[in-house]
Amino acid sequence: MPRELLKDDEVRVPRRVNQEIKDLVDPIVLRRTILWRIGLGLGVLVGLGLLTWYAFMRPPTGKALLAEAVEAAGGLEPWRLVEGGTYTRLHTVYDEDEQPVRVVTERHAFRYGDDGAIVMETTSDAGHARIGRNNDGYWASLDGEEADPEELAREMDLMCESDQCTPTCSMELSFYRFSMPFKLTDPGVISTHGGTTMLAGRTASLLQVGFEEGVGGDRWTLYIDDETKLIRKIEYYENADEDAVDTPPQEIYWSDHRIVDGLVVSHRQTYYRANGTKLEEYVIKDVDLRTPVPDERFARHAAPSLQTASLDG
């Protein structure tokens, strides 16, 4: 026989029954509890959704997009091993029927280091011209005779319209394009993701490139192929202010990507008229990023034999 309940004995009520009693006594508390639980569940779902979007669906930042382009072009570490190099640039200007009206062969040489020397050589009707820069400043020669760097560069149409233009403006711009996307990882470069677009039937991501104050005043937009991560087009705004939307850029289409000394280099860069006909084209060839460039190549005076060999060899 069960013993009788004493006065002080605790009555144990099942949890379900106890909850029903509470619901009858204070239904408002129940609603608050339910709403709190629903809110917590929705918060968890929203948080998971944001994490999923951030990890898998969020567009890459400019830094991430640039990193992908650098990796596709061979990687930053192989580029950092480059101490200097040479390449030939064939510049062709076309008429409206896409017939060449002017062809110029330029031989470029560069090296990293304390002087960051650079030189360009070309032969025209005027003779064999050399224009360069090293720790001694700008220098030039024509057929082995010393010449004024700025005058010779302007005569050869190698300087832009900017007041800050230098005699090596054309070759420095050539080298900067040649070294993309690697040089865009230098300090002072600001890269942002500009969305996506279609280019010749393929999707491309836009990499907007600017510079910190005191580093540069120009801007670039790079069209990065979404599949290959290689540069297919660039738009160049020379000394353009961010708000100068009326300034049309130079549009340069990149093609003929090849591996040279472990790095992917575009060997053809083309400008087009508004009607779609070819206006100008730069063809890159004879790229050498491993053979050390002799000091004599960057000297103010070089023997004619060295000049001819460096341009034709």
N, C-alpha and C positions, 0 to 999 in steps of 0.2 A: 504494500500500500504506500503510495507517495505521501511523503510527509506534508503536513499543512504548511502553507506559506506563512512565514513569520512577518511581522510588521516591517522589519528593516530589510527584508530580502529584496534584491533588485529584480525588477520585472524585465526580462529580456524580450524585446520586440523585434521581429524580423525586419531587416533593412528595407525590404520592399514596402512592408506595412508602414514602417516609420516614415518613408518618403511620401506615401499617400497621405498620411496624416498632416505632414508639413505642407503638402500641396493644398490641402483643404484649408489649413489655418492661414497660410501666407502665400497665395498664388503669385504675387508680384515678384517675390524673391526668386521663384521658379523661373519666371520669364527672364529675369536678369541673368540667371545662371545659364539658361539656354542661349540667350543672345551672346553672352560672353564666350561660350564654347564655340558658337558659330563664327563669331569674329576671330577667335584664335585660329580656327580651322582655315578661314579665308586668308588670314595673314600668312599662314604656313604655305598655302597654295600660291599666293602672290610671290612670296619669297623664293619658292622653288622655280616659279616661272621666270623671275628676274635672273636667277642664277643660270638657268638654262639658256636664256637669251644672251647673257653676258658671255657664257662659255662657248656657245655654238652658233648663235645667230647675229650677234652684234657685229657691225662693220668694223674692220680693222682700223686702228688709229694710223695716223701718218707715219709714226715711227715703226709700227708693225708692218705696214705696206712697204716702206723703204727697206726694212730688213729682209722681206721676202724677195724684193727685186735684187738686192745685193747677193743673196744666197743663190738665186737663179743665175746670176752672172758669174758665178765662180766662188763667191765668198770673200769676206773682208780680209781674212788672214793672208791668202795668196796675193791680194792686191798690196798689202802692207810690205810684202817682200820685194816689191818692185822698187828699185832704187833709181831707175831711169829707163829711157827707151827711145825708140825712133819709129816713125811711121811716115808713109807717103800719102799725101792727100791730093787727089786729082779733082780740080774744080772746073766744072763745065757749065756755061751759060747758054741757054737755048732761046731761039726765036719762037714766034707764035706757032710755027709749024713743027716745033720740037727738033729743029736742026741746030747743031752746035755752032755758035758764033764766036765763042771764046773758050779756050782750054788752057788752064794753068796747072802746072805740076809743082807742088810744094813738098819739100822734105822737112819734117819737123823732128826736133830732138829736145828732150827734157831730162832733167834729173832733180831728185830731191836732195835735201841737205841744207847747209847753212845759207847757200846762195840761191837755191831754187832756180837754177839757170834754165834758160829756154832759148831756142834759136830756130829760125826758119830760113830756108834757102830756096830760091827759085830762079829760073832763067827765063828771060823775056827778050823782046827786041832791044830793050835798054841794056841788057847784059846779065851777068850772074850776080844776083843780089843776095846779101846776107843781112839779116836784122836779128838782134838778140839782146838779152839782158842777163847780167850776172851781178856780182858784188860791186863792180865798178860802174854800174848803171847801164843805160841803154847805149848801144853802139850799132853801127851799120857799115857795110862796105859794098862797093859796086865794082865788079871785075878786079877785086883785090885792093882797090883804092878806098881809103876811109871816106865815109859819106855821113851827112847829117841824118840821124835816125828818123826824126820826125818828117823831114822833107821827103826822104826816100819812101817812107811808109805811106805818106799822103799821095805821092806820085803813083804808087802802086795800088792805090785804093784799098789800103789795109787798116785804115783808121775810121772809127765811127764819128758821129756828130757831137758826142758829149764833150763838154769842156774839160772833163777829167781823162779824156782818152790819151793813151800812151802809144808809142811806136810799136809795141808788141800786143796791142789790143786784139788783133785778128787771131794771132797764134795762141794767145791765152784763152780766148773764147773757144777756139778749136780744141785745145787741150782739155778744157773744162767739159766740153761735150764728149770728147773721146773717153774721158775718165768717169763718166756717169755709168752707173749710179753710185760708184764708190766715193767720189769726192763729196757727195751730199751728206756723208756721215761726219764731215769735218765740224769742228766747233763753230757756233754762230749761225748754223743753218736751221731754219724752222720749217718743219714739214707737217702738213695736215692732210687728212683724207677729204677729198672733195666730192665723194659720191661715185656713181658708176655711169657709164654711157655705152653706146654702141659705136664701134669703129670698124667700118668695112665688114659688117655682118658678125663681128665678134664683140663680146663684152669686155670692157676695160675699166679699171678703177683709176680715178684721177688723184694724182699726188701733187698737191699745191706746195711749192717751194718758195720760201722767202728767206730773208736774212736779218739778223739782229742789227740794230743801229751801229753804224761804223764798220760793218762787215761788207755790206753790199746794198745797192739800191734797185737791182733788177729782180724780176720774178720769173718763175718757170712753172709750167703745168706739164706733168708727165703723164702720158696715157700708158698704164701698166696692163698688159694682157692678163686677164683673169686666169687663163689656163697655164701659160708659160711663165708668167711673171716677168717677162722681158719688156723693155721699152719699145713701143710701136710708134709713138709720136710725141713730140714736145712742142709746146708753145712758149715762145720766149718774149717777155716784156722787158725791153731795154730801159733801165732807169725809170721804171714805171711806178708811180705812186699807187697804193692800194685802191684809192678811190678813182683812179684815172681809167674808168671803164670804156672811154671812147677811143683809147689807144689800141689799135689792132696789133696783135702779136705776130711774130714770125712763126709760121707753122711748118714744122720739119718732120717728115715721115721717115721712120727708121726701119730698115730691112736688112736682109742678108747678114743675119747674125751668125758668127762663126767663133769657134773656140781657138784662141791663140795663147799659147803658153799657160794654159789652164784657166783662162778668163774668156768670157763671152763678149765679143766686140761687134757692134754694128758696123758693117763695111759699106753701107750705102745710106745716105741721108739726102732726101729729096724735097725740094720746094715746088709748089704748084701755083699756077695762076687761078683766079676765081672761076675761069671757065674749065678748069680741070687739066689744062695742058701743063707740061713740065716747064718750069722756069729756070731752076738751078739744080745742080746735083753735085754732091761730094762723094767720091769713091775713095775709101780707105784701103790701102794695101801695104805689103811689106812691113807688117807690124813686128817689132822685135822688142820684147820686154825683159830679156835675159842678158843679152850681150852688153857688157859695160860700155858706156859712151865715153870716148877719150876726152880728156880735158881740152885738147886742141879744138875740139868741135865747138866749144863755147868761147873760144878766144876771139878777141877783136880782129886779129890778123891770122889768116890760115893760108897755107900754101895752095896754089891753084889746083895741084893734084889732089889734095885732100878735099877741096870744095867740090870738084867734079866727081870724085869717088863717093862722097857723102850724098850727093844728089841723085846720081845714076845707079849707085850700088844698092 
